[in-house]
Amino acid sequence: MTATFAAAAELPYVELAQLFERTFAGYVVPVRATPAALEARNRIEHVDLFASPIALHGAVPVALALVARRGRKSRIAAMGVVVEARGSGVAQALLDKVIGDARARGDTSLVLECIASNERALRLYRRAGFVPTRRLVGWRAGALAPEAQPIVEVDPAELGRVLARSDDGGLPWQLAPASLASLTAPSRGWTIDGSAFAVGSVLEQEVALRAVFTRPERRRAGHAARLLRGLAAAFAPLPLVMNPIAPDGLGRELAAHLGAVPHELAQVEMVFPLAVAGATVTP
């Protein structure tokens, strides 16, 4: 299929949300997107709609890549093709477009995450030159025992501000301080006494946690476990779920201590090295 490209910014959010859903039809997990929810996701993860290409067949959008940008680093936050255009080569053309645009901007790296069981997508990214860097995992409540605690609700962005003072830059995009510091409603933040923080969203069937963090000087004193047990009690009977966005091993001891069980899905983080940082700039 011969494709032309336009910026996602050219579509109203209503149409963009509809296209987003269509490109993820039949995905590993159900994908629903309202204009408001998609805008919130894009804002939190720093998606640049002018840098996010839509592939067109004639005048009809058939594929979409949402591209997030921070400094000279970028991320494919989502990429999908409508059912009727799959297998036509448009996915490769769209990926080539994203890589070419990142190079043209002078980005130094391009990252993405892919569901570990999505072999078709993993093959596409590997062929394009993306290199797997680490596995991202999550957990479900399992045997986590609720225990009433004096939970205090705080600004969800507070966790990002606290984390920024201790992070070494090694966290995945969705857990980076810049992402967490951008959180707004419907995301919520919780603590007990400021020793540990959690952020997440209260959904119809679960409490979806995005991050849990204990101040370095207060670790191994049970603060995070106490907070999570308190949240389980506060929102019972809704279960706590940590989606698979954390590096494998991070928080493993805490999850095991609480009786949590591994999330059934995992992701593979992949990086495309674009250039050498600090390269000479031509005047």
C-alpha positions as CSV (number, residue, x, y, z in Angstrom):
1,M,0.0,0.0,0.0
2,T,1.3,3.4,-0.9
3,A,0.8,5.8,2.0
4,T,1.1,9.5,2.5
5,F,1.5,11.2,5.9
6,A,-0.1,13.9,7.9
7,A,0.3,15.1,11.5
8,A,-2.1,13.8,14.1
9,A,-2.5,17.5,15.2
10,E,-4.6,18.0,12.0
11,L,-7.4,15.8,13.4
12,P,-9.9,17.0,16.0
13,Y,-9.6,14.9,19.2
14,V,-12.9,13.2,18.5
15,E,-11.6,11.8,15.3
16,L,-8.2,11.1,16.7
17,A,-9.8,9.0,19.5
18,Q,-11.9,7.1,17.0
19,L,-8.8,6.4,14.9
20,F,-6.9,5.3,18.0
21,E,-9.5,2.7,18.8
22,R,-9.7,1.4,15.3
23,T,-6.0,0.9,15.0
24,F,-6.0,-1.2,18.2
25,A,-9.0,-3.3,17.3
26,G,-8.3,-6.9,18.3
27,Y,-5.3,-5.9,20.5
28,V,-4.0,-8.1,23.3
29,V,-6.0,-6.0,25.8
30,P,-9.2,-4.1,24.9
31,V,-8.5,-0.4,24.0
32,R,-11.1,2.3,24.5
33,A,-10.4,5.9,24.0
34,T,-12.6,8.9,24.7
35,P,-11.2,12.3,23.5
36,A,-10.7,13.4,27.1
37,A,-8.9,10.3,28.2
38,L,-6.6,10.4,25.1
39,E,-5.8,14.0,25.7
40,A,-5.0,13.3,29.3
41,R,-2.7,10.4,28.3
42,N,-1.0,12.5,25.7
43,R,-0.4,15.4,28.1
44,I,1.0,13.2,30.9
45,E,3.4,11.3,28.6
46,H,4.4,14.4,26.6
47,V,3.0,13.3,23.2
48,D,3.7,15.9,20.5
49,L,0.8,15.6,18.0
50,F,2.8,17.6,15.4
51,A,5.5,14.9,15.6
52,S,3.0,12.1,15.5
53,P,2.3,10.9,12.0
54,I,-0.9,9.5,10.6
55,A,-0.6,7.2,7.5
56,L,-3.2,7.9,4.8
57,H,-4.5,5.7,2.0
58,G,-5.9,8.3,-0.3
59,A,-7.7,10.6,2.1
60,V,-8.5,7.9,4.6
61,P,-6.4,7.5,7.8
62,V,-5.2,3.9,8.2
63,A,-2.4,4.0,10.8
64,L,-1.3,6.1,13.6
65,A,1.9,6.6,15.7
66,L,1.8,8.8,18.8
67,V,5.3,10.2,19.5
68,A,6.3,11.6,22.8
69,R,9.3,14.0,23.1
70,R,11.5,15.2,26.0
71,G,14.7,17.1,25.1
72,R,16.5,15.0,22.5
73,K,14.8,11.8,23.4
74,S,11.6,10.5,21.9
75,R,9.2,7.6,22.4
76,I,6.6,5.8,20.4
77,A,3.8,5.9,22.9
78,A,1.4,4.0,20.7
79,M,1.4,2.6,17.2
80,G,-1.4,0.8,15.3
81,V,-2.9,0.0,12.0
82,V,-6.6,-0.4,11.1
83,V,-7.7,-4.0,10.5
84,E,-8.2,-3.6,6.8
85,A,-4.7,-2.2,6.2
86,R,-2.7,-4.8,8.2
87,G,-0.2,-6.8,6.3
88,S,0.0,-4.1,3.6
89,G,3.4,-2.7,4.6
90,V,2.0,0.5,6.0
91,A,3.3,-0.3,9.5
92,Q,6.8,-0.5,8.2
93,A,6.4,2.8,6.2
94,L,5.0,4.5,9.3
95,L,7.8,3.3,11.5
96,D,10.4,4.4,8.9
97,K,8.7,7.8,9.0
98,V,8.9,8.0,12.8
99,I,12.6,7.1,12.7
100,G,13.4,9.5,9.9
101,D,11.7,12.3,11.7
102,A,13.6,11.6,14.9
103,R,16.9,11.7,13.0
104,A,15.9,14.9,11.3
105,R,15.2,16.5,14.7
106,G,18.6,15.4,16.0
107,D,17.2,13.1,18.7
108,T,19.7,10.8,20.3
109,S,17.4,7.9,21.1
110,L,14.0,6.5,20.4
111,V,12.3,4.1,22.8
112,L,9.1,2.1,22.9
113,E,7.4,-0.7,24.8
114,C,5.8,-3.7,23.3
115,I,3.6,-6.4,24.9
116,A,6.0,-9.4,25.3
117,S,3.5,-11.8,23.7
118,N,3.0,-9.6,20.6
119,E,5.4,-11.5,18.4
120,R,4.3,-9.8,15.2
121,A,5.0,-6.3,16.5
122,L,8.3,-7.4,18.1
123,R,9.5,-8.8,14.7
124,L,8.6,-5.5,13.1
125,Y,10.6,-3.5,15.6
126,R,13.6,-5.8,15.5
127,R,13.8,-5.6,11.7
128,A,13.7,-1.8,12.0
129,G,16.7,-1.9,14.3
130,F,15.2,-1.6,17.7
131,V,17.1,-3.4,20.4
132,P,15.4,-5.0,23.5
133,T,16.8,-3.5,26.7
134,R,14.7,-4.8,29.6
135,R,11.5,-6.5,30.6
136,L,8.7,-4.5,32.3
137,V,6.4,-6.2,34.7
138,G,3.5,-5.6,37.1
139,W,1.4,-7.4,39.7
140,R,-2.1,-8.1,40.9
141,A,-3.2,-8.0,44.6
142,G,-3.4,-11.7,45.1
143,A,-3.3,-12.4,48.8
144,L,-2.6,-8.7,49.8
145,A,-4.4,-8.2,53.1
146,P,-6.4,-5.0,53.5
147,E,-5.6,-3.1,56.7
148,A,-7.3,0.3,57.6
149,Q,-4.8,3.1,57.7
150,P,-5.1,7.0,58.0
151,I,-4.6,7.5,54.2
152,V,-4.1,11.1,53.2
153,E,-4.9,12.2,49.6
154,V,-2.3,14.4,48.0
155,D,-1.5,16.1,44.7
156,P,-0.7,13.1,42.4
157,A,2.2,15.2,41.0
158,E,3.9,15.2,44.4
159,L,5.4,11.7,43.8
160,G,7.1,13.0,40.7
161,R,8.6,15.9,42.6
162,V,9.9,13.7,45.4
163,L,11.2,11.1,43.0
164,A,13.1,13.7,40.9
165,R,15.4,14.3,43.9
166,S,16.6,10.6,43.9
167,D,16.1,9.1,40.5
168,D,19.3,8.5,38.5
169,G,17.5,8.7,35.1
170,G,17.2,5.0,34.7
171,L,13.4,4.6,35.0
172,P,11.2,3.8,32.0
173,W,9.4,6.7,30.3
174,Q,6.0,6.2,32.1
175,L,7.7,6.1,35.6
176,A,10.1,8.9,35.0
177,P,9.7,11.9,37.3
178,A,8.7,14.1,34.3
179,S,5.7,11.8,33.7
180,L,4.6,11.5,37.3
181,A,5.0,15.3,37.9
182,S,2.5,15.8,35.0
183,L,-0.2,13.7,36.5
184,T,-3.6,15.4,36.9
185,A,-7.2,14.1,37.6
186,P,-8.4,11.4,37.2
187,S,-5.0,10.3,38.6
188,R,-4.9,10.5,42.4
189,G,-2.1,10.4,44.9
190,W,-2.0,9.0,48.4
191,T,0.4,8.8,51.4
192,I,0.1,8.2,55.1
193,D,2.8,10.4,56.6
194,G,5.0,11.4,53.6
195,S,7.3,8.4,53.9
196,A,5.8,6.5,51.0
197,F,3.6,7.6,48.1
198,A,1.3,5.9,45.6
199,V,-0.4,7.3,42.5
200,G,-3.1,5.6,40.4
201,S,-6.6,5.8,39.1
202,V,-9.8,4.3,40.7
203,L,-11.5,2.5,37.9
204,E,-14.8,0.6,37.8
205,Q,-13.2,-2.8,38.4
206,E,-9.9,-2.1,40.0
207,V,-7.5,0.5,41.4
208,A,-4.8,0.8,38.7
209,L,-1.6,1.9,40.4
210,R,1.0,3.7,38.3
211,A,3.8,4.0,40.8
212,V,4.7,3.4,44.5
213,F,7.8,5.1,46.0
214,T,9.4,5.3,49.4
215,R,11.8,8.0,50.3
216,P,15.3,6.5,50.2
217,E,16.1,7.4,53.8
218,R,12.9,5.7,55.0
219,R,13.1,2.4,53.2
220,R,12.8,-1.1,54.7
221,A,10.6,0.1,57.5
222,G,7.3,-1.1,56.1
223,H,6.0,2.3,54.9
224,A,5.0,1.2,51.3
225,A,3.5,-2.1,52.6
226,R,1.4,-0.2,55.1
227,L,0.3,2.3,52.5
228,L,-0.8,-0.4,50.0
229,R,-2.6,-2.4,52.7
230,G,-4.4,0.8,53.6
231,L,-5.4,1.5,50.0
232,A,-6.7,-2.0,49.7
233,A,-8.9,-1.4,52.7
234,A,-10.0,2.1,51.6
235,F,-11.1,0.9,48.1
236,A,-12.4,-2.6,49.0
237,P,-13.7,-4.7,47.2
238,L,-11.8,-3.2,44.3
239,P,-8.4,-5.0,43.8
240,L,-5.1,-3.2,43.5
241,V,-3.3,-3.7,40.2
242,M,0.1,-2.5,39.1
243,N,0.3,-2.5,35.3
244,P,3.4,-3.9,33.6
245,I,5.5,-0.7,33.3
246,A,8.1,-1.4,36.0
247,P,11.6,-2.9,35.3
248,D,11.7,-6.5,36.2
249,G,13.0,-6.8,39.8
250,L,12.0,-3.3,40.9
251,G,9.6,-3.8,43.8
252,R,9.8,-7.6,43.6
253,E,10.5,-8.0,47.4
254,L,7.6,-5.7,48.3
255,A,5.2,-7.5,46.0
256,A,6.2,-10.9,47.5
257,H,6.0,-9.6,51.0
258,L,2.4,-8.4,50.3
259,G,1.4,-11.7,48.7
260,A,0.9,-10.1,45.3
261,V,1.0,-12.2,42.2
262,P,2.7,-11.3,38.8
263,H,0.6,-9.6,36.2
264,E,-0.3,-11.9,33.4
265,L,1.2,-9.5,30.8
266,A,4.7,-8.2,30.5
267,Q,6.3,-5.7,28.1
268,V,9.7,-5.4,26.4
269,E,11.3,-2.0,26.4
270,M,13.2,-1.4,23.1
271,V,15.6,1.4,22.1
272,F,16.7,2.6,18.7
273,P,20.0,4.4,19.0
274,L,19.9,7.4,16.7
275,A,23.0,9.4,17.3
276,V,25.9,10.0,19.7
277,A,25.1,12.5,22.5
278,G,27.3,15.5,22.4
279,A,28.0,15.3,18.6
280,T,29.4,18.4,17.0
281,V,26.8,20.9,16.0
282,T,27.2,22.7,12.6
283,P,26.7,26.4,12.9
